[in-house]
Amino acid sequence: MKPHAFVAMPFGSKLGHDGQPIDFNRVYVEYLQPALEAAGLEVFRADQELRAGDIRADLFQELLLADLVVADLTLDNPNVWYELGVRHALRARGVVLVQGPRPEQPFDIYTDRKLRYALRDGAPDPATLAADCAALTAMVRASMASSTRRKVSPVFQLIPNLEQPPWRQLLLVERNEFSDTFANWSRRMEVARQKNRPGDILVLADETPVRALRLEGKRSAGHALLKLKQYELALEQFETALGVDPDDQTSREQKAVCLCTLGRYDEAREWVRQLTHDYPRDPECWALAGRVEKENWTSRWRQPGLTPAQMHAAASQENAALGAAIEPYYGAFVADPAHHVSGINALTLQVLRQHCAGKSSRTVIDNLTGGVLWASLSAQERDRKSYAARASYAQLCLLVNSLESVRDEYGNMVAAANRDWFALDSSRETLALLRDIDFRPAETSVALTIVEREIARSSPPFEPRQVLLFSGHMVDAPGRQPARFPAACEHHAAEKIAETLDRLAVGPGDLALAQAASGGDLLFLEACQARGVRLQAMLPFDEPEFIERSVLPASNGEHWRQRYFSLTRGIDNQPLIMPAELGTLPKDLRGEEANAFERCNLWLLYTALAWGIDKVRFVCLWNGGGGDGLGGTAHMYQEVKRRTGRVSWIDTRTLW
C-alpha cells in the first residue's frame, strides 16, 4: 500500500487576510492533492469522509496514524491549528507545513520551515502552480525519506525524554474504519502465521494501510522466514522494517540473528554492540551477543569431514573465542536470574570449556547449575506447557546428571513439544553440536535418539528441491485480434513446456506453483503432474468465478474446464483460493480495489521465494508484449527477473 497523507486545511471559500475570498477546495484539488500523489502518497482530508459515523473520531484516527500530515496555515483557522497541535503532541514526526500569502507569521511556529504557494484571484496561481507543486513533491519525498529519528514536533524537540506512544495505543476506543481494517488484517496475519505460510504474510505485509502496520507486517514475515531458515529473505524483511523505524528493537535484534546465521560475524557483532549500548540492562540483547560469539566459536572448529575427537581437539585451541561467548550469556543471567535460556547457555559453555581443558571455575559452574535449576523449574511452574523451560531443564540434566535422568527428562521435553517440528529441530541442533565435540557421548546419544525419534513421528515441513513458478497466456478467445496464443498452437506449446521441464531436470521432490487458467497454466501443471511434481494451484477468485473468467473464455472452453477438473481431482493439494486465504481485495482511500491478478501473481511469487531464492525457476509462456495489465505475465516476468534472474521464456511468437 502507498503511504497515507492526511491534509488539515480550511474547506470551501474563506476570506483571506486581505479580505478577498480564497477557494481552498481548488487549493486542494489543483495544488495539494496532485503534488502529494506525485510523491507517491494516497491523499485524504476530512470532508472526503462521507460514511455515517463520528467524523471527529475518524479525523482523530487520521491525525494519529497517517504517515504524513500536511497542514495549510494560510489562515488562522482554529480547526487546523487544533489538528496540528494534536499531531505535534502525540507524534514526533511526519508533518509538512504549507501556506499561501499572509502578512505575518504566527509566533509559535515562526522558525518552522513552511513551503509557500502563490495565489491569484483566490486560487492557485497558474503562472507558478507547476513550480509550487514540484517544490511540495520534493519536500514530501525528502521528509518521507529522511531518518525517522529526526523529530519535527516542537513538543518532542523541547522534551528530549518524551517518547511517542506505540501505534497500538493510538487506536481509538470507538470502532472506526481503520480499526475494522486493522482487526481484519491482524486476523489474516495470525492465520498465516499459524499455517506457517510466509508467502501469505509477505502479501499481507505489503497491504498495510499505514507504515506502523507495515513495520509489524515485515517483522512477522521475517520471523516466519527465519523459522524456515531462509535467512537472506528474512534479513530483507527486517531491513525493510528498520527502514520504517530504525529504532525498532525487535528488528535490530533479528537482523543481528540473520547476520550471525549467515556467518557475517563482524557485522552481527557491531549490531549487537549497538544494542547492548542502547539497552544495557536487557538480558535479551546480552544473550544475543552471546549467541553471536558462540556461533563464531563453533565455526572455528566445526568442519565437515572431521571426527568428534578431531573436532574436540580443534575446539580446545579456541579457548579465547569460547570465553568471549560465555561472558555475555553470564552477564545476561546475572542481570535477570529468571532468564533461563541465558543461564543454560552460560552453563553449557562453561562445562564445554572444562571439557576442552580450558580454564573454568568449579564454583561458577556450581552456582550456574543451581541458578538454572531454579530458573527452569520456576518457568515450568509458571507455564506447564513451556517447551523452552523443559528444554533448558533437560539440557541441564544432560550436563550434570545420570544417563537415566537424561532419558527421563528428554522424554518429558519431547512430550511438551506437542510434535512441533521446528522446536524439536532446534533441540536436535544443540545435541548435534554436543555430539560433534564428543561431549558425554552416551548421554548425548540417548538424548539425540529420543529427539530424532519424536521428529520422525512429527510432520516435517515439505522441503522442495526446486520451486517451479509459472505464468503464461491463456488460449485466445474466439476472434481475438491480434492473436496471442491461438488454439492451434496448443500442441507445440506443450512440447516446449515439456522440453523446458526436462532441461531443468524436473521430477519428484519439486514443487510447481501456478494459477490454473486455460492454456499455459494447465499445460504446465499437466506436464509437471506427469513428472511426479507436487502441484499447488493458486486462484485469484472463488473457483466458479475463476472458471468463468479464466477457463471458459478460451476457444473450446468447455474442453478446458474438463481438463481443469481432471487436474484438480488428481492432486493431493486442492487449489488455494486467494479471498479465503488472504481476505478480500484491499482498497485505496478512494475505495478502489486492488488488481486481483496482480495480487495473485505477487502471492505466487512470494510463496515461491519463501522456499529460497536459489530454488526458484520461473517458466513463462509469453509473447514479450505488455500483457493485459499489472497482473499479466509481463508483470511477473519483470518481478522475477529483478529478484532472481532465473527465467525460462517460451516465446509464443515462435510457436506459429
C-alpha positions in Angstrom: 0.0 0.0 0.0 1.1 3.6 -0.6 1.9 5.8 2.3 -1.1 7.7 3.6 -1.2 11.6 3.8 -3.9 13.5 5.7 -4.5 17.2 4.8 -5.6 19.6 7.6 -6.9 22.8 5.9 -9.9 25.0 5.7 -12.8 23.9 3.5 -14.7 25.8 0.8 -14.3 29.5 0.3 -12.8 31.6 3.2 -11.8 35.3 3.4 -8.0 35.8 3.4 -6.1 38.3 5.4 -6.7 40.9 2.7 -10.4 40.4 2.8 -10.5 38.6 -0.6 -12.0 35.1 -0.7 -9.8 32.0 -1.2 -11.2 28.8 -2.7 -9.5 26.2 -0.6 -11.2 23.4 -2.4 -9.2 24.5 -5.6 -6.1 24.7 -3.5 -6.6 21.1 -2.5 -7.6 19.8 -5.9 -5.1 21.8 -8.0 -2.1 22.0 -5.7 -2.0 19.8 -2.6 -3.6 16.6 -4.0 -1.6 16.3 -7.2 1.7 17.3 -5.5 1.2 14.6 -2.8 0.2 12.0 -5.3 3.2 12.7 -7.4 5.3 12.0 -4.3 3.7 8.5 -4.1 1.1 9.1 -1.3 -2.6 8.4 -1.0 -4.2 11.7 -0.1 -7.2 12.2 2.2 -8.9 15.1 4.0 -11.8 15.1 6.5 -14.5 16.3 4.2 -13.9 13.3 2.0 -15.3 11.0 4.7 -18.9 10.6 3.7 -19.9 7.5 5.5 -22.1 7.6 8.6 -20.3 7.8 11.9 -18.4 10.2 14.2 -16.5 12.5 11.9 -14.4 13.7 14.8 -13.3 10.1 15.7 -12.3 9.5 12.1 -10.4 12.8 12.0 -8.5 11.9 15.2 -7.6 8.5 13.8 -6.2 10.0 10.7 -4.2 12.6 12.6 -2.6 10.0 14.8 -1.8 7.2 12.4 -1.4 8.9 8.9 2.2 8.6 7.6 2.2 12.3 6.9 0.0 15.3 7.9 0.1 18.3 5.7 -1.2 21.5 7.4 -2.2 24.6 5.4 -1.6 27.6 7.7 -2.7 30.3 5.2 -5.4 31.4 7.7 -5.6 31.2 11.5 -8.2 28.6 11.3 -8.9 27.1 14.8 -9.7 23.6 13.5 -6.4 23.4 11.5 -4.4 24.7 14.5 -6.1 22.2 16.8 -5.4 19.3 14.5 -1.8 20.4 14.1 -1.5 20.6 17.9 -2.9 17.1 18.4 -0.4 15.7 15.9 2.5 17.5 17.5 1.5 16.4 20.9 1.4 12.6 20.1 3.7 12.1 17.1 7.3 13.2 16.9 7.4 13.4 13.1 5.5 13.3 9.9 4.3 16.9 9.4 4.7 19.3 6.5 3.6 22.9 6.7 2.4 24.9 3.7 0.8 28.4 3.4 -0.4 30.9 0.9 0.2 34.6 1.2 -0.2 36.1 4.7 1.1 39.4 6.2 2.9 37.9 9.2 4.0 34.6 10.6 2.4 33.0 13.7 4.8 33.3 16.7 4.5 29.7 17.8 5.9 28.3 14.6 7.8 31.3 13.3 11.0 29.4 12.9 9.4 26.3 11.4 10.1 25.7 7.8 6.9 26.3 5.7 6.5 25.9 2.0 4.8 28.8 0.4 2.5 28.7 -2.7 1.1 31.6 -4.7 -2.5 32.6 -5.2 -4.2 34.7 -7.9 -7.9 35.6 -7.8 -8.4 33.3 -4.8 -7.0 30.2 -6.4 -3.5 28.7 -7.1 -1.6 31.0 -9.5 -1.4 29.2 -12.9 1.9 31.0 -13.5 3.6 29.3 -10.6 1.4 26.3 -10.0 3.8 23.7 -11.7 6.8 25.0 -9.7 4.8 25.1 -6.5 3.6 21.5 -7.0 7.2 20.4 -7.8 8.5 22.0 -4.7 5.9 20.4 -2.5 6.5 17.0 -4.1 10.2 17.3 -3.5 9.7 18.4 0.2 7.4 15.5 0.9 9.7 13.0 -0.7 12.6 14.3 1.4 10.5 14.2 4.5 9.4 10.7 3.9 12.9 9.5 3.1 14.6 11.2 6.0 15.5 9.3 9.1 12.6 8.6 11.4 14.8 9.6 14.3 14.5 13.3 13.3 11.9 14.9 15.5 9.7 17.5 13.7 7.3 18.2 16.5 8.3 21.2 18.7 6.9 19.3 21.7 9.2 16.4 21.3 12.1 18.7 20.4 11.7 20.6 23.7 11.2 17.5 25.9 14.0 15.2 24.8 13.0 12.3 27.0 9.4 12.3 25.8 8.5 9.1 23.9 5.7 8.9 21.4 3.1 6.2 22.2 3.3 2.9 20.3 0.9 3.0 17.5 -1.4 0.4 19.1 -2.1 2.9 21.9 -3.3 5.4 19.3 -6.3 3.3 18.3 -9.5 4.9 19.4 -11.9 3.4 21.9 -14.7 3.6 19.3 -14.6 1.3 16.3 -13.9 3.0 13.1 -13.0 2.1 9.5 -9.3 1.9 10.4 -9.7 -0.2 13.5 -12.0 -2.6 11.5 -9.4 -2.8 8.7 -6.7 -3.4 11.2 -8.7 -6.1 13.1 -9.3 -8.0 9.8 -5.7 -7.6 8.7 -4.5 -8.9 12.1 -6.7 -12.0 11.9 -5.4 -12.8 8.5 -1.8 -12.4 9.6 -2.4 -14.7 12.6 -4.0 -17.4 10.4 -1.0 -17.1 8.0 1.4 -17.4 11.0 -0.4 -20.5 12.3 -0.4 -22.1 8.9 3.3 -21.2 8.5 2.8 -19.5 5.2 5.4 -16.8 4.7 4.2 -16.1 1.2 0.8 -15.1 2.6 2.4 -12.9 5.3 4.6 -11.2 2.7 1.5 -10.2 0.6 -0.4 -9.0 3.7 2.7 -7.0 4.8 2.5 -5.1 1.5 -1.1 -4.3 2.0 -0.9 -2.5 5.3 -2.9 0.8 5.4 -0.2 2.8 7.3 3.6 2.4 7.9 3.1 1.4 11.5 1.4 -1.8 10.4 4.0 -2.3 7.7 6.6 -2.4 10.4 4.6 -5.2 12.2 4.0 -7.0 8.9 7.6 -7.1 7.8 8.6 -8.3 11.3 6.1 -11.1 11.1 7.4 -12.1 7.6 10.9 -12.0 8.9 10.1 -14.3 11.8 8.3 -16.8 9.5 11.2 -16.9 7.1 13.7 -17.4 10.0 11.6 -20.4 11.0 12.0 -21.8 7.5 15.8 -21.0 7.7 15.5 -18.6 4.7 18.0 -16.2 6.3 18.7 -13.9 3.3 15.0 -13.2 2.7 14.4 -12.8 6.5 17.2 -10.3 6.6 15.5 -8.4 3.7 12.3 -8.2 5.8 14.0 -6.9 8.9 15.9 -4.3 6.9 12.7 -3.1 5.4 11.2 -2.9 8.9 14.2 -0.8 10.0 13.6 1.5 7.1 10.2 2.3 8.7 11.6 2.6 12.2 15.4 2.4 12.6 14.9 2.2 16.4 12.7 -0.9 16.4 14.5 -3.1 18.9 13.0 -6.4 17.7 14.0 -5.8 14.1 17.5 -4.8 15.2 17.9 -8.0 17.2 16.6 -10.2 14.4 18.8 -8.5 11.9 21.7 -9.5 14.1 20.4 -13.1 14.3 20.3 -13.2 10.4 23.8 -11.8 10.0 25.1 -14.2 12.6 23.5 -17.2 11.0 24.8 -16.2 7.6 28.3 -16.2 9.0 28.7 -12.4 8.8 30.1 -12.2 12.4 31.8 -8.8 12.2 28.5 -7.1 11.1 26.5 -9.1 13.6 28.9 -8.2 16.4 28.6 -4.5 15.6 24.8 -4.6 15.5 24.8 -6.4 18.9 27.3 -3.9 20.3 24.9 -1.0 19.5 22.0 -3.0 21.0 23.9 -3.6 24.3 24.9 0.1 24.4 21.3 1.2 23.9 19.7 -1.4 26.2 22.4 -2.2 28.8 20.0 -3.9 31.2 18.1 -6.0 28.6 19.1 -9.7 29.0 17.8 -10.5 25.5 20.4 -8.2 24.0 23.2 -9.6 26.0 22.1 -13.2 25.2 22.1 -12.2 21.6 25.7 -11.0 22.0 26.5 -14.4 23.5 24.8 -16.2 20.5 27.0 -14.3 18.0 30.2 -15.2 19.8 29.0 -18.8 20.3 28.3 -19.2 16.6 31.7 -17.6 15.8 33.4 -20.1 18.2 31.6 -23.0 16.7 32.5 -22.0 13.2 36.2 -22.1 14.1 36.4 -25.8 14.9 33.2 -27.5 13.5 34.3 -28.6 10.0 32.9 -31.3 7.7 34.8 -34.5 7.5 36.4 -34.3 11.0 35.7 -36.9 13.6 34.3 -35.9 17.0 37.7 -36.5 18.5 39.3 -34.2 15.9 36.8 -31.5 16.5 37.2 -31.8 20.2 40.9 -31.2 19.7 40.3 -28.3 17.4 37.8 -26.7 19.9 40.4 -27.0 22.6 42.5 -24.5 20.7 39.7 -21.9 20.7 39.6 -21.0 24.4 39.6 -17.3 23.8 36.6 -17.4 21.4 34.8 -19.6 23.8 35.4 -17.2 26.7 34.0 -14.3 24.5 30.8 -16.3 24.2 30.5 -17.2 27.9 30.8 -13.6 29.2 27.6 -12.0 27.7 25.5 -15.1 28.5 26.7 -15.0 32.0 26.1 -11.3 32.3 22.5 -11.7 30.9 21.8 -14.4 33.5 23.2 -12.3 36.4 21.1 -9.3 35.2 17.9 -11.5 35.1 18.1 -14.8 37.0 14.8 -15.8 35.6 16.2 -15.8 32.1 16.9 -19.5 32.0 17.9 -19.5 28.3 20.9 -17.3 29.1 21.7 -19.4 32.1 21.7 -22.8 30.4 23.9 -21.4 27.6 26.4 -19.9 30.1 26.5 -23.1 32.0 26.8 -25.3 28.8 29.7 -23.2 27.5 31.4 -23.3 31.0 31.1 -27.1 31.1 32.4 -27.3 27.5 35.4 -25.1 28.4 36.2 -27.6 31.1 35.7 -30.4 28.6 38.2 -28.7 26.3 40.7 -28.4 29.1 40.3 -24.7 29.3 40.3 -22.6 32.5 37.0 -23.0 34.4 35.8 -22.4 37.9 34.0 -25.2 39.8 32.3 -22.6 41.9 30.9 -20.7 38.9 29.7 -24.0 37.4 28.0 -25.0 40.7 26.4 -21.6 41.1 25.1 -21.6 37.5 23.8 -25.2 38.0 21.7 -24.1 40.9 20.6 -20.9 39.2 19.5 -22.7 36.0 17.8 -25.4 38.1 15.7 -22.8 39.9 15.1 -20.7 36.8 13.9 -23.6 34.5 11.7 -25.2 37.2 10.2 -21.9 38.1 9.4 -21.2 34.4 7.7 -24.6 34.2 5.6 -23.8 37.2 4.5 -20.5 35.5 3.7 -22.3 32.3 3.3 -26.1 32.3 3.3 -26.2 28.5 6.6 -24.2 28.1 8.8 -26.2 25.8 11.7 -23.7 26.3 11.7 -24.2 30.1 11.6 -28.0 29.7 14.4 -27.9 27.1 16.6 -25.9 29.5 16.0 -28.3 32.3 16.6 -31.4 30.1 19.9 -29.8 28.8 20.9 -29.2 32.4 20.4 -32.8 33.2 22.5 -33.8 30.2 25.3 -31.6 31.5 25.4 -32.9 35.1 23.0 -35.8 35.8 23.0 -39.5 35.2 22.1 -41.3 32.0 18.7 -42.4 33.4 17.9 -38.8 34.3 18.8 -37.6 30.8 16.5 -40.3 29.3 13.6 -39.3 31.6 13.8 -35.5 31.1 14.3 -35.6 27.3 11.2 -37.9 27.2 9.3 -35.2 29.1 10.7 -32.5 26.9 9.6 -34.0 23.6 6.2 -34.7 25.0 5.9 -31.0 25.8 6.8 -30.2 22.2 3.4 -31.5 21.0 5.1 -32.6 17.8 6.3 -29.0 17.0 8.8 -30.0 14.3 10.7 -26.6 14.5 11.1 -26.7 18.3 12.4 -30.3 18.1 14.7 -29.4 15.3 16.2 -26.6 17.4 16.9 -29.1 20.2 18.4 -31.5 17.7 20.9 -28.9 16.5 22.1 -28.3 20.1 22.6 -32.0 20.7 24.4 -32.4 17.3 26.8 -29.7 18.5 27.5 -31.6 21.7 27.9 -34.9 19.8 30.4 -33.3 17.4 32.6 -32.1 20.2 32.5 -35.6 21.8 30.8 -34.4 25.0 29.4 -37.2 27.2 28.9 -39.5 24.2 26.5 -41.9 25.9 24.2 -39.3 27.4 24.2 -37.2 24.2 23.5 -40.2 22.1 20.5 -41.2 24.2 19.1 -37.6 24.1 19.6 -37.3 20.4 17.9 -40.6 19.7 14.8 -39.5 21.7 14.6 -36.2 19.9 15.1 -37.7 16.4 12.5 -40.4 17.1 10.0 -37.7 18.0 10.9 -35.7 14.9 10.2 -38.8 12.8 6.8 -39.0 14.4 6.1 -35.3 13.7 5.2 -33.8 10.3 8.3 -32.3 8.9 7.7 -29.4 6.5 7.9 -30.3 2.9 11.3 -29.1 1.5 11.2 -28.9 -2.3 14.4 -29.4 -4.3 13.2 -26.8 -6.9 10.2 -24.5 -6.9 8.8 -24.1 -10.4 6.8 -20.9 -10.8 4.8 -20.4 -14.0 2.9 -17.6 -15.7 1.6 -17.7 -19.2 -1.0 -16.6 -21.7 -4.5 -18.1 -21.8 -5.6 -19.7 -25.1 -7.1 -16.9 -27.2 -10.8 -16.4 -27.0 -12.6 -16.9 -30.4 -11.9 -13.9 -32.7 -9.2 -12.3 -30.6 -7.2 -9.8 -32.6 -4.3 -9.6 -32.6 -3.8 -13.2 -31.9 -1.6 -14.0 -28.9 -1.9 -17.8 -28.2 -4.1 -19.4 -30.9 -5.7 -22.7 -30.0 -3.8 -24.3 -33.0 -0.5 -23.7 -31.2 -1.5 -25.8 -28.1 0.4 -28.9 -29.1 3.6 -27.0 -29.9 3.4 -25.1 -26.6 3.0 -28.3 -24.7 6.1 -29.7 -26.4 8.1 -26.5 -25.5 7.0 -26.7 -21.9 8.0 -30.4 -21.7 11.4 -29.6 -23.2 11.9 -26.8 -20.6 11.0 -29.0 -17.7 13.3 -31.8 -18.9 16.1 -29.3 -19.3 15.6 -28.3 -15.6 15.5 -32.0 -14.6 12.1 -31.6 -13.0 10.8 -34.6 -11.1 9.5 -35.9 -7.7 10.6 -33.7 -4.9 9.9 -30.5 -6.8 7.0 -28.1 -6.2 5.1 -26.4 -9.0 3.1 -23.1 -8.4 0.7 -21.6 -10.9 -2.8 -20.4 -11.5 -4.9 -22.9 -13.5 -6.2 -20.9 -16.4 -6.9 -22.5 -19.8 -3.8 -22.6 -21.9 -0.3 -22.1 -20.4 -1.2 -22.7 -16.8 -3.0 -26.0 -17.3 -0.4 -27.2 -19.9 2.4 -26.5 -17.4 0.6 -28.2 -14.4 -0.3 -31.3 -16.5 3.4 -31.6 -17.6 4.5 -31.3 -14.0 2.0 -33.8 -12.9 3.2 -36.3 -15.4 6.7 -35.9 -13.9 5.6 -36.6 -10.3 6.0 -33.0 -9.2 3.9 -31.8 -6.2 1.3 -29.2 -7.6 -0.2 -26.2 -5.9 -2.7 -24.2 -7.9 -3.4 -20.7 -6.5 -6.5 -18.9 -7.7 -7.3 -15.2 -7.6 -11.1 -15.8 -7.3 -13.5 -18.4 -5.9 -13.5 -21.4 -8.2 -16.7 -20.7 -10.0 -15.7 -17.1 -10.8 -12.2 -18.3 -11.8 -13.6 -20.8 -14.2 -15.9 -18.2 -15.7 -13.2 -15.6 -16.1 -10.0 -17.6 -16.8 -11.1 -21.0 -18.2 -14.3 -20.8 -20.2 -13.4 -17.7 -22.4 -10.8 -19.7 -24.3 -11.5 -21.4 -27.6 -13.1 -24.8 -26.8 -13.7 -23.5 -23.2 -15.8 -26.5 -22.1 -12.9 -28.8 -23.1 -10.5 -26.7 -20.9 -13.0 -26.8 -18.0 -13.0 -30.6 -18.1 -9.2 -30.6 -18.1 -9.2 -28.2 -15.1 -11.4 -30.6 -13.1 -9.4 -33.6 -14.2 -6.2 -32.0 -12.9 -7.5 -30.7 -9.6 -9.2 -34.1 -8.8 -6.0 -35.9 -9.3 -3.8 -33.9 -6.9 -3.5 -34.0 -3.1 -3.3 -30.2 -2.6 -6.6 -28.6 -3.6 -6.4 -25.1 -5.1 -5.8 -22.3 -2.7 -8.4 -19.6 -3.1 -7.0 -16.1 -2.6 -10.1 -14.5 -1.0 -10.3 -17.3 1.5 -6.6 -17.2 2.4 -5.8 -13.5 2.2 -9.2 -11.9 2.6 -11.0 -9.5 0.2 -9.0 -7.2 -2.1 -7.6 -4.2 -0.3 -9.0 -0.8 -1.2 -7.3 2.6 -1.6 -8.6 5.8 0.0 -10.9 6.3 -2.9 -12.5 2.9 -2.4 -10.9 1.4 -5.5 -10.0 -2.3 -5.2 -6.5 -3.6 -6.0 -5.9 -5.7 -9.1 -6.8 -9.3 -8.3 -4.4 -10.8 -10.9 -1.5 -8.6 -9.7 -2.2 -9.7 -6.1 -2.3 -13.3 -7.1 1.0 -13.0 -9.0 2.7 -11.5 -6.0 1.2 -14.3 -3.9 2.6 -16.9 -6.2 6.0 -15.1 -6.3 6.3 -14.6 -2.6 5.3 -18.2 -1.9 8.0 -19.4 -4.3 10.6 -17.0 -2.9 9.9 -18.1 0.7 11.4 -21.5 -0.1 14.6 -19.8 -1.0 15.6 -17.6 -3.9 18.1 -20.1 -5.1 15.4 -22.7 -5.6 13.1 -20.7 -7.8 12.8 -21.5 -11.5 10.4 -19.3 -13.4 8.9 -20.6 -16.6 6.8 -18.3 -18.8 4.8 -18.8 -22.0 4.7 -15.2 -23.3 4.8 -13.1 -26.5 7.0 -10.5 -24.9 4.3 -7.8 -25.0 2.9 -5.7 -22.2 0.2 -8.2 -21.4 -3.2 -7.2 -20.2 -2.1 -5.2 -17.1 -0.2 -5.4 -13.9 -1.4 -8.9 -13.2 -0.2 -10.3 -16.5 2.8 -12.4 -17.5 4.9 -9.2 -18.3 4.5 -8.1 -14.7 5.5 -11.5 -13.3 8.5 -11.7 -15.7 9.8 -8.3 -14.5 9.4 -9.2 -10.8 11.2 -12.5 -11.1 13.9 -11.0 -13.3 14.5 -8.2 -10.8 14.8 -10.7 -7.9 16.4 -13.8 -9.2 17.0 -13.7 -13.0 16.3 -17.4 -13.3 13.8 -17.3 -16.2 13.0 -19.8 -18.9 11.0 -17.9 -21.5 9.0 -19.7 -24.2 8.1 -17.1 -26.8 4.7 -17.8 -28.1 5.6 -15.9 -31.3 7.9 -18.8 -32.2 5.0 -21.3 -31.9 3.1 -20.1 -35.0 
